Amino acid sequence: MQWFVVVAKIVTGSSFGELALIGNCDRAATITCVSDVYLAVLNKNDYQRVLKRGEQKQLNKKMDFFH
């Protein structure tokens, strides 16, 4: 018999699996959905591009504060 432990409940807009992409390692958990979901599957390069875009937006916001 397999045992499953609920570690977290992820809500709309949340992400998971990023540690495996960042650390170049296997994922640490299995995700089971309890309702219908829409997922975006990203490879490492796409994920890094999304992160850089988010960081750039935050930097622009800070710079706008000074203008």
C-alpha positions in Angstrom: 0.0 0.0 0.0 1.3 3.5 -0.9 1.0 6.3 1.6 0.7 9.9 0.5 1.2 12.9 2.7 -0.3 16.3 1.9 2.6 18.7 2.1 1.0 21.7 0.6 -2.2 22.8 -1.2 -1.3 25.0 -4.1 -3.7 27.7 -5.2 -4.3 29.5 -8.5 -1.2 31.3 -9.7 1.2 29.2 -7.7 4.1 27.2 -9.1 5.9 24.0 -8.2 8.9 22.2 -9.5 11.2 25.2 -9.8 13.8 23.8 -7.4 14.5 20.9 -9.8 14.9 23.4 -12.6 17.2 25.8 -10.6 19.2 23.1 -9.0 19.5 20.8 -12.0 18.2 17.9 -9.9 15.3 15.5 -9.8 12.0 16.8 -8.5 11.4 16.2 -4.8 7.6 15.4 -4.9 4.7 14.2 -6.9 1.8 16.5 -7.5 -1.7 15.2 -7.5 -4.6 17.4 -8.6 -7.9 17.2 -6.9 -9.8 19.2 -9.5 -9.4 20.2 -13.2 -6.3 22.4 -13.8 -4.5 24.3 -16.5 -0.8 23.9 -16.5 2.1 25.5 -18.2 5.1 23.2 -18.7 8.4 25.0 -19.0 11.9 23.7 -19.7 14.9 25.2 -17.9 15.6 27.8 -20.5 12.0 29.1 -20.7 11.8 29.2 -16.9 15.0 31.3 -16.7 13.6 33.6 -19.3 10.4 34.1 -17.3 12.4 34.8 -14.1 14.6 37.4 -15.9 11.5 39.1 -17.2 10.0 39.3 -13.7 13.3 40.6 -12.3 13.4 43.2 -15.0 9.9 44.4 -14.2 10.7 44.7 -10.5 13.9 46.7 -11.3 11.9 49.0 -13.6 9.4 49.6 -10.9 12.1 50.6 -8.4 13.7 52.9 -11.0 10.4 54.5 -11.8 10.2 55.4 -8.1 13.2 57.6 -8.4 11.9 59.5 -11.5 
